[in-house]
């Protein structure tokens, strides 16, 4: 990140997952600027399946 590169997908997705599992995100959340790559998108889909979180609006 210090060199202007994107953070590793695994790190970003892990941070997003941990945040979405907090109590205050249970009634909804907004993601802006994510996912930024097909890899992040696939990992995010995997998290949605794993956690049972449903995306209602895009």
Secondary structure per residue as TSV (DSSP state, phi and psi in degrees):
chain	resnum	aa	ss	phi	psi
A	1	X	-	360.0	-36.6
A	2	X	T	-62.1	-23.9
A	3	X	T	-96.0	10.1
A	4	X	S	82.8	10.8
A	5	X	-	-90.7	159.5
A	6	X	-	-68.6	146.6
A	7	X	-	-67.0	153.0
A	8	X	-	-56.4	140.0
A	9	X	H	-56.5	-40.3
A	10	X	H	-62.3	-38.8
A	11	X	H	-67.0	-48.9
A	12	X	H	-60.2	-47.0
A	13	X	H	-66.8	-37.2
A	14	X	H	-63.9	-41.7
A	15	X	H	-63.7	-45.2
A	16	X	H	-60.3	-47.3
A	17	X	H	-59.2	-48.5
A	18	X	H	-59.6	-37.9
A	19	X	H	-70.0	-41.5
A	20	X	H	-68.2	-22.5
A	21	X	T	-85.0	-5.2
A	22	X	S	-73.1	152.9
A	23	X	G	-55.2	-40.7
A	24	X	G	-73.3	-4.1
A	25	X	G	-102.0	1.5
A	26	X	T	-70.7	-22.0
A	27	X	T	-97.0	4.9
A	28	X	-	138.3	165.1
A	29	X	-	-160.5	160.3
A	30	X	-	-123.4	131.1
A	31	X	-	-111.4	130.4
A	32	X	S	-126.9	124.2
A	33	X	S	82.2	16.1
A	34	X	-	-140.1	137.5
A	35	X	-	-79.7	156.6
A	36	X	-	-106.6	-5.0
A	37	X	S	-147.9	158.8
A	38	X	H	-58.0	-35.2
A	39	X	H	-62.8	-45.5
A	40	X	H	-63.5	-39.7
A	41	X	H	-61.7	-43.7
A	42	X	H	-65.5	-43.2
A	43	X	H	-64.2	-36.9
A	44	X	H	-66.2	-42.4
A	45	X	H	-59.4	-40.5
A	46	X	H	-61.6	-41.8
A	47	X	H	-64.1	-42.0
A	48	X	H	-61.0	-41.7
A	49	X	H	-66.6	-43.7
A	50	X	H	-64.8	-39.7
A	51	X	H	-94.6	-16.1
A	52	X	-	81.4	8.5
A	53	X	-	-71.1	135.1
A	54	X	-	-112.9	131.0
A	55	X	-	-86.6	122.6
A	56	X	-	-100.2	-27.8
A	57	X	-	-139.5	144.8
A	58	X	-	-126.4	360.0
